[in-house]
């Protein structure tokens, strides 16, 4: 059996289109809330892992980020409610940009 070496892919920055389209308020709420909630949960798990290792650790950075995301989620709810009240749809453009760091 021959072993083949995988060629290294050289990409400094990659963009992934996560969300792109027009949504009614209910759909927009589902998409936006799901994305933000996943990120909040990620930070909560990170915070718990750090705390398990040291109950006296400082998790202020993670706490602040979680609070920022909660505030952003509320702003999104307000926009969605405004669209719902006006009978309008929303366009969401969500791009994930990944950069290779040294």
KOLFIBA-197666 format. One record per atom (N, C-alpha, C, O): atom name; residue number from 1; z, x, y. Coordinates in Angstrom, 2 decimals. Atoms other than C-alpha are relative to their C-alpha. Example, Ala and Ser with C-alpha at 12.3 -4.5 7.8 and 13.67 -1.06 7.14 Angstrom:
N	1	0.00	0.89	-1.19
CA	1	7.80	12.30	-4.50
C	1	0.00	0.90	1.20
O	1	0.66	1.94	1.18
N	2	-0.06	-0.82	-1.19
CA	2	7.14	13.67	-1.06
C	2	0.73	-0.77	1.09
O	2	0.90	-0.26	2.20
This chain:
N	1	0.00	0.86	-1.18
CA	1	0.00	0.00	0.00
C	1	0.00	0.89	1.24
O	1	0.78	1.84	1.34
N	2	0.14	-0.79	-1.22
CA	2	-1.00	1.37	3.36
C	2	0.84	-0.62	1.11
O	2	0.83	-1.83	1.31
N	3	-0.79	0.47	-1.14
CA	3	1.35	1.14	6.34
C	3	-0.83	0.16	1.25
O	3	-1.36	1.23	1.53
N	4	0.76	-0.05	-1.24
CA	4	-0.35	0.27	9.57
C	4	0.96	-0.02	1.17
O	4	1.92	-0.78	1.18
N	5	-0.83	-0.06	-1.20
CA	5	1.18	1.15	12.89
C	5	-0.55	-0.98	1.02
O	5	-1.76	-1.02	1.28
N	6	0.43	0.96	-1.02
CA	6	1.08	-1.57	15.51
C	6	-0.26	0.73	1.30
O	6	0.52	1.58	1.72
N	7	0.32	-0.60	-1.30
CA	7	-0.58	-0.58	18.73
C	7	0.95	-0.55	1.05
O	7	1.26	-1.74	1.06
N	8	-0.90	0.44	-1.06
CA	8	1.74	-0.69	21.72
C	8	-0.81	-0.75	1.06
O	8	-1.86	-0.30	1.51
N	9	0.65	0.81	-1.02
CA	9	0.80	-3.38	24.17
C	9	0.59	0.41	1.34
O	9	1.80	0.33	1.55
N	10	-0.47	-0.47	-1.30
CA	10	1.01	-2.06	27.71
C	10	-0.25	-1.11	1.03
O	10	-1.37	-1.30	1.51
N	11	0.06	1.04	-1.01
CA	11	1.76	-4.92	30.08
C	11	1.23	0.16	0.87
O	11	2.36	0.09	0.38
N	12	-1.14	-0.14	-0.90
CA	12	3.95	-4.41	33.13
C	12	0.57	-1.36	0.38
O	12	1.78	-1.54	0.44
N	13	-0.44	1.33	-0.40
CA	13	4.08	-8.05	34.17
C	13	-0.87	-1.04	-0.70
O	13	-2.09	-0.91	-0.78
N	14	0.72	1.10	0.66
CA	14	3.16	-11.21	32.30
C	14	0.51	-1.30	0.57
O	14	1.71	-1.48	0.78
N	15	-0.35	1.34	-0.49
CA	15	3.11	-14.76	33.62
C	15	-0.30	-1.01	-1.10
O	15	-1.38	-1.00	-1.70
N	16	0.16	1.05	0.98
CA	16	3.62	-17.69	31.30
C	16	0.16	-1.34	0.71
O	16	1.18	-1.59	1.36
N	17	-0.05	1.31	-0.62
CA	17	2.83	-21.18	32.52
C	17	0.82	-0.93	-0.89
O	17	0.32	-1.40	-1.91
N	18	-0.88	0.85	0.80
CA	18	5.79	-23.21	31.21
C	18	-0.29	-1.48	0.22
O	18	-0.37	-2.26	-0.73
N	19	0.22	1.40	-0.35
CA	19	5.12	-26.45	33.03
C	19	-1.09	-0.04	1.06
O	19	-1.07	0.74	2.01
N	20	1.06	0.14	-1.00
CA	20	2.03	-27.54	34.92
C	20	-0.58	-1.41	-0.14
O	20	-1.31	-1.70	-1.09
N	21	0.58	1.32	0.08
CA	21	1.20	-31.12	35.65
C	21	0.70	-1.02	0.87
O	21	1.66	-0.72	1.58
N	22	-0.54	1.13	-0.75
CA	22	1.92	-34.47	37.20
C	22	0.84	-0.85	-0.94
O	22	0.42	-1.13	-2.07
N	23	-0.94	0.74	0.82
CA	23	4.88	-36.46	35.90
C	23	0.55	-1.19	0.76
O	23	0.72	-1.14	1.98
N	24	-0.71	1.09	-0.65
CA	24	6.42	-39.83	36.58
C	24	1.46	0.44	0.14
O	24	1.86	1.42	-0.49
N	25	-1.37	-0.45	-0.24
CA	25	10.06	-39.63	37.76
C	25	0.83	0.18	-1.27
O	25	1.62	1.13	-1.35
N	26	-0.78	-0.13	1.23
CA	26	11.52	-40.19	34.29
C	26	-0.40	1.25	-0.78
O	26	0.46	1.99	-1.26
N	27	0.48	-1.20	0.69
CA	27	9.35	-37.50	32.71
C	27	0.44	1.26	0.74
O	27	0.90	2.22	0.13
N	28	-0.40	-1.15	-0.81
CA	28	10.06	-35.11	35.58
C	28	1.48	0.29	-0.18
O	28	1.89	1.44	-0.29
N	29	-1.44	-0.17	0.20
CA	29	13.78	-35.71	35.18
C	29	0.28	0.66	-1.34
O	29	1.11	1.56	-1.43
N	30	-0.20	-0.58	1.33
CA	30	13.58	-34.93	31.46
C	30	-0.37	1.48	-0.02
O	30	0.39	2.30	-0.54
N	31	0.47	-1.39	0.01
CA	31	11.60	-31.72	31.99
C	31	0.94	0.90	0.80
O	31	1.41	1.92	0.30
N	32	-0.81	-0.84	-0.88
CA	32	13.63	-30.37	34.90
C	32	1.42	0.13	-0.51
O	32	1.97	1.23	-0.55
N	33	-1.38	-0.04	0.49
CA	33	17.03	-31.32	33.51
C	33	0.10	0.85	-1.26
O	33	1.05	1.62	-1.41
N	34	-0.02	-0.80	1.23
CA	34	16.20	-29.79	30.13
C	34	-0.07	1.48	0.29
O	34	0.69	2.27	-0.28
N	35	0.15	-1.41	-0.33
CA	35	15.09	-26.50	31.64
C	35	1.27	0.56	0.65
O	35	1.75	1.63	0.26
N	36	-1.20	-0.48	-0.69
CA	36	18.09	-26.18	33.95
C	36	1.20	0.00	-0.94
O	36	1.98	0.95	-0.94
N	37	-1.12	0.05	0.94
CA	37	20.55	-27.27	31.26
C	37	-0.05	1.15	-1.01
O	37	1.00	1.70	-1.36
N	38	0.12	-1.13	0.93
CA	38	19.20	-24.63	28.87
C	38	0.49	1.29	0.66
O	38	1.17	2.10	0.03
N	39	-0.43	-1.21	-0.70
CA	39	19.76	-21.94	31.49
C	39	1.51	-0.02	0.24
O	39	2.17	1.01	0.11
N	40	-1.46	0.12	-0.17
CA	40	23.28	-23.23	32.24
C	40	0.70	0.32	-1.31
O	40	1.68	1.06	-1.33
N	41	-0.61	-0.27	1.31
CA	41	24.10	-23.20	28.53
C	41	-0.07	1.47	-0.38
O	41	0.87	2.00	-0.96
N	42	0.13	-1.44	0.25
CA	42	22.80	-19.64	28.23
C	42	1.12	0.75	0.70
O	42	1.77	1.60	0.10
N	43	-1.04	-0.69	-0.75
CA	43	25.17	-18.50	30.96
C	43	1.40	-0.33	-0.51
O	43	2.28	0.53	-0.52
N	44	-1.30	0.37	0.57
CA	44	28.09	-20.42	29.45
C	44	0.27	0.77	-1.29
O	44	1.40	1.20	-1.53
N	45	-0.17	-0.77	1.24
CA	45	27.52	-18.71	26.10
C	45	0.27	1.47	0.33
O	45	1.13	2.09	-0.30
N	46	-0.25	-1.38	-0.42
CA	46	27.32	-15.31	27.82
C	46	1.43	0.16	0.49
O	46	2.11	1.13	0.16
N	47	-1.37	-0.03	-0.54
CA	47	30.57	-16.08	29.64
C	47	1.01	-0.04	-1.14
O	47	1.99	0.70	-1.13
N	48	-0.90	0.11	1.13
CA	48	32.26	-17.09	26.38
C	48	0.04	1.30	-0.82
O	48	1.11	1.73	-1.24
N	49	0.05	-1.27	0.73
CA	49	31.10	-13.91	24.61
C	49	0.81	1.08	0.71
O	49	1.55	1.82	0.07
N	50	-0.76	-0.98	-0.77
CA	50	32.53	-11.78	27.40
C	50	1.49	-0.30	-0.08
O	50	2.30	0.60	-0.28
N	51	-1.40	0.41	0.02
CA	51	35.78	-13.75	27.44
C	51	0.63	0.28	-1.36
O	51	1.79	0.69	-1.43
N	52	-0.52	-0.28	1.33
CA	52	36.18	-13.42	23.65
C	52	0.37	1.47	-0.17
O	52	1.33	1.80	-0.86
N	53	-0.27	-1.43	0.07
CA	53	36.06	-9.63	24.05
C	53	1.16	0.43	0.88
O	53	1.82	1.42	0.59
N	54	-1.05	-0.36	-0.96
CA	54	38.51	-9.59	26.96
C	54	0.39	-1.25	0.77
O	54	-0.35	-1.70	1.65
N	55	-0.45	1.23	-0.64
CA	55	40.51	-12.63	28.04
C	55	0.33	0.17	1.49
O	55	0.52	-0.82	2.19
N	56	-0.32	-0.25	-1.41
CA	56	41.22	-10.98	31.41
C	56	-1.22	0.48	0.79
O	56	-1.10	1.01	1.89
N	57	1.23	-0.48	-0.64
CA	57	37.59	-10.23	32.26
C	57	-0.36	-0.84	1.22
O	57	0.11	-1.97	1.40
N	58	0.47	0.68	-1.20
CA	58	35.93	-11.17	35.50
C	58	-1.38	-0.61	-0.31
O	58	-2.35	0.11	-0.55
N	59	1.27	0.69	0.26
CA	59	33.22	-13.78	34.94
C	59	-0.52	-0.70	1.25
O	59	-1.26	-1.68	1.17
N	60	0.39	0.65	-1.26
CA	60	32.71	-14.62	38.61
C	60	-1.51	-0.07	0.18
O	60	-2.02	-1.08	0.68
N	61	1.46	0.00	-0.17
CA	61	29.02	-13.66	38.57
C	61	-0.61	-1.14	-0.82
O	61	-1.45	-1.88	-0.32
N	62	0.52	1.08	0.84
CA	62	28.31	-16.01	35.65
C	62	0.46	-1.37	0.51
O	62	-0.33	-2.32	0.53
N	63	-0.50	1.26	-0.55
CA	63	30.53	-18.74	37.14
C	63	-0.82	-0.42	1.22
O	63	-1.18	-1.59	1.36
N	64	0.78	0.29	-1.20
CA	64	28.63	-18.49	40.43
C	64	-1.41	-0.44	-0.36
O	64	-1.95	-1.36	0.26
N	65	1.37	0.36	0.39
CA	65	25.25	-18.65	38.70
C	65	-0.04	-1.40	-0.61
O	65	-0.96	-2.17	-0.34
N	66	-0.08	1.35	0.58
CA	66	26.30	-21.72	36.70
C	66	0.13	-1.03	1.12
O	66	-0.53	-2.07	1.09
N	67	-0.18	0.93	-1.13
CA	67	27.44	-23.40	39.94
C	67	-1.30	-0.15	0.80
O	67	-1.66	-1.25	1.20
N	68	1.29	0.06	-0.69
CA	68	24.13	-22.50	41.65
C	68	-0.98	-0.90	-0.75
O	68	-1.67	-1.71	-0.14
N	69	0.91	0.81	0.80
CA	69	22.18	-24.05	38.80
C	69	0.39	-1.48	0.02
O	69	-0.47	-2.35	0.04
N	70	-0.47	1.40	-0.11
CA	70	24.34	-27.21	38.91
C	70	-0.44	-0.60	1.34
O	70	-0.84	-1.76	1.40
N	71	0.44	0.48	-1.33
CA	71	23.56	-27.49	42.63
C	71	-1.50	-0.23	0.03
O	71	-1.97	-1.21	0.59
N	72	1.45	0.17	0.06
CA	72	19.85	-26.98	41.99
C	72	-0.37	-1.25	-0.80
O	72	-1.32	-1.95	-0.46
N	73	0.25	1.20	0.80
CA	73	19.97	-29.68	39.33
C	73	0.23	-1.26	0.83
O	73	-0.51	-2.23	0.71
N	74	-0.26	1.15	-0.87
CA	74	21.49	-32.08	41.87
C	74	-1.11	-0.17	1.04
O	74	-1.52	-1.29	1.33
N	75	1.12	0.07	-0.94
CA	75	18.77	-31.23	44.39
C	75	-1.23	-0.61	-0.69
O	75	-1.92	-1.45	-0.12
N	76	1.13	0.55	0.76
CA	76	16.16	-31.95	41.71
C	76	0.19	-1.50	-0.23
O	76	-0.76	-2.27	-0.10
N	77	-0.28	1.44	0.19
CA	77	17.85	-35.30	40.95
C	77	-0.30	-0.78	1.27
O	77	-0.87	-1.87	1.23
N	78	0.24	0.67	-1.28
CA	78	17.72	-36.19	44.65
C	78	-1.50	-0.18	0.26
O	78	-1.94	-1.24	0.71
N	79	1.45	0.08	-0.20
CA	79	14.00	-35.40	44.82
C	79	-0.61	-1.03	-0.94
O	79	-1.47	-1.82	-0.54
N	80	0.51	0.96	0.99
CA	80	13.32	-37.37	41.64
C	80	0.36	-1.42	0.40
O	80	-0.47	-2.32	0.28
N	81	-0.41	1.33	-0.44
CA	81	15.30	-40.34	42.94
C	81	-0.82	-0.47	1.20
O	81	-1.16	-1.65	1.32
N	82	0.83	0.34	-1.16
CA	82	13.34	-40.22	46.19
C	82	-1.40	-0.42	-0.48
O	82	-1.95	-1.40	0.02
N	83	1.31	0.36	0.53
CA	83	10.07	-40.25	44.22
C	83	0.05	-1.36	-0.68
O	83	-0.87	-2.17	-0.53
N	84	-0.15	1.29	0.69
CA	84	11.34	-43.15	42.10
C	84	0.05	-1.14	1.01
O	84	-0.60	-2.17	0.83
N	85	-0.15	1.03	-1.04
CA	85	12.31	-45.14	45.22
C	85	-1.34	-0.29	0.68
O	85	-1.65	-1.44	1.00
N	86	1.28	0.15	-0.68
CA	86	8.89	-44.54	46.79
C	86	-1.14	-0.33	-0.96
O	86	-2.28	-0.52	-0.53
N	87	1.04	0.30	0.98
CA	87	7.01	-45.23	43.54
C	87	-1.02	1.11	-0.14
O	87	-2.20	0.85	-0.38
N	88	0.91	-1.14	0.05
CA	88	5.52	-41.74	43.48
C	88	0.25	0.83	-1.25
O	88	1.31	0.75	-1.87
N	89	-0.12	-0.98	1.08
CA	89	4.89	-39.14	40.79
C	89	0.34	1.36	0.59
O	89	0.32	1.54	1.81
N	90	-0.33	-1.34	-0.44
CA	90	5.89	-35.49	40.96
C	90	-0.88	1.01	-0.72
O	90	-1.20	0.83	-1.90
N	91	0.72	-1.11	0.61
CA	91	3.90	-32.33	40.33
C	91	0.98	1.13	-0.21
O	91	1.71	1.52	0.71
N	92	-0.90	-1.12	0.31
CA	92	5.80	-29.55	38.59
C	92	-0.86	1.18	-0.41
O	92	-1.75	1.06	-1.25
N	93	0.68	-1.25	0.31
CA	93	4.54	-25.98	38.48
C	93	1.08	1.02	-0.32
O	93	1.72	1.55	0.59
N	94	-1.03	-0.93	0.40
CA	94	6.85	-23.74	36.49
C	94	-0.60	1.21	-0.68
O	94	-1.13	1.12	-1.79
N	95	0.55	-1.24	0.54
CA	95	5.80	-20.15	35.94
C	95	1.15	0.94	-0.33
O	95	2.04	1.16	0.50
N	96	-0.97	-1.01	0.42
CA	96	7.90	-17.66	33.98
C	96	-0.69	1.34	0.16
O	96	-1.73	1.57	-0.45
N	97	0.57	-1.33	-0.20
CA	97	7.22	-14.10	35.14
C	97	0.88	1.02	-0.69
O	97	2.08	1.11	-0.42
N	98	-0.72	-1.00	0.78
CA	98	8.23	-11.31	32.77
C	98	-0.49	1.38	0.41
O	98	-1.70	1.63	0.42
N	99	0.36	-1.35	-0.43
CA	99	8.31	-7.70	33.96
C	99	0.71	1.02	-0.87
O	99	1.91	0.90	-1.12
N	100	-0.56	-1.08	0.77
CA	100	8.86	-4.60	31.85
C	100	0.75	0.94	0.93
O	100	0.18	1.48	1.88
N	101	-0.85	-0.85	-0.85
CA	101	11.74	-2.61	33.35
C	101	0.18	1.37	-0.63
O	101	0.17	1.52	-1.85
N	102	-0.30	-1.37	0.48
CA	102	12.39	1.14	33.09
C	102	1.47	0.15	-0.29
O	102	1.91	1.22	-0.70
